[in-house]
Amino acid sequence: MKKVFRDVMSGNATERPGLSDALTYARKGDVIVVWILDRLGRSLAHLIQVVVQLQAAGVGFRSLQENMDTTTSGG
């Protein structure tokens, strides 16, 4: 099953309910997919924090524009 979460505001916004909902909803084995990397994190430090959080929860991450995929060894 696919579930879509969406924010229609700047990636720099501190309150992003779509991202918060996606992070809360994600379970082990799920993969969070974003169009472009800056949709996940407000800064490099925040991006790393979120990806580490996802990895610890067993949730994969993919960014389509950068061809980044944490669910593969080359990702």
C-alpha positions in Angstrom: 0.0 0.0 0.0 1.2 3.5 -0.8 0.4 6.5 1.3 1.2 10.0 0.2 2.1 12.8 2.6 2.5 16.3 1.3 3.7 19.7 2.4 3.1 22.8 0.2 5.5 25.2 1.9 9.1 26.0 1.9 11.5 23.2 3.0 13.0 25.8 5.3 9.8 26.0 7.3 10.2 24.7 10.8 6.6 23.4 10.9 6.0 20.8 8.2 3.0 18.7 9.1 3.3 16.4 6.1 6.9 15.4 7.0 6.0 15.0 10.6 3.0 12.8 9.7 5.2 10.7 7.4 7.9 10.2 10.0 5.3 9.2 12.6 3.4 6.8 10.2 6.5 5.0 8.8 7.1 1.5 10.1 10.0 -1.0 9.8 10.3 -2.0 6.2 8.7 1.2 4.8 10.5 3.5 2.5 10.1 7.3 2.5 10.5 8.8 -1.0 11.0 12.5 -1.7 11.3 14.2 -5.1 14.4 16.1 -4.1 16.7 15.9 -1.1 15.9 19.3 0.4 12.3 18.2 0.9 13.4 16.0 3.8 15.8 18.2 5.8 16.0 22.0 6.5 19.8 21.8 6.7 22.5 19.2 6.2 22.5 18.6 10.0 18.8 18.1 10.0 18.9 15.9 7.0 21.5 13.6 8.6 19.5 13.5 11.8 16.3 12.4 10.0 18.1 9.7 7.9 19.8 8.3 11.0 16.4 8.3 12.7 14.9 6.4 9.8 17.7 3.9 9.7 17.4 3.2 13.4 13.7 2.5 12.9 14.3 0.2 9.9 12.8 2.7 7.5 14.4 3.2 4.1 14.8 6.6 2.3 14.9 7.4 -1.4 15.4 10.8 -3.1 14.5 10.6 -6.8 16.5 13.6 -8.1 19.7 12.6 -6.5 19.2 8.9 -7.1 19.9 8.2 -3.4 18.5 5.0 -1.9 19.4 3.8 1.6 17.7 0.5 0.9 20.5 -0.7 -1.4 24.2 -1.2 -0.8 25.1 1.4 -3.5 22.4 3.9 -2.4 
